[in-house]
Amino acid sequence: MVAKVIDATEMRLGSYLLLDGVAHQVKKMDVSKTGKHGHAKVRFEAVSAFTGKKKVMVIPGHDKFEVPMITKHEAQVLSVEGTKASLMDNESFENLELEIPEELQATLVDGVSVEYWDIENDKLLKKVL
């Protein structure tokens, strides 16, 4: 479920967009002014929330983008096995198995509380609480 649809000129640094069905965070953005016969152009760099791959695009300012619905949840780590963590949601008691990001691998241990995001039914482990 998409939260809303915005014009390219309405995006801000740090906001999330759906590009090719995957959530990306806007890292850099430049808006050029309209010319004598043209439209405003938006140049931006976005990084995938899941893979970390960067996309650079130049588009007309009136192009539309979908903003994903992001819900934040807390969970408890049940076990850690390699690069996967088994979690239990604190509200629904649902069991999940998520990939551990590189920056959290050293600090993630059994029994600790974590925050994970649900971005359009894709789950992402964000931080240790």
Protein Blocks (a to p, Z undefined) as FASTA:
>chain_A
ZZbdcdfklpcehiacdeehiacddfbdcdddddfklccddddddddfklopacdddddf
kbccddddddddddddfbdehjaccdddfklopacdddddfklmmmpcghiacddddeeh
iacdfbdZZ
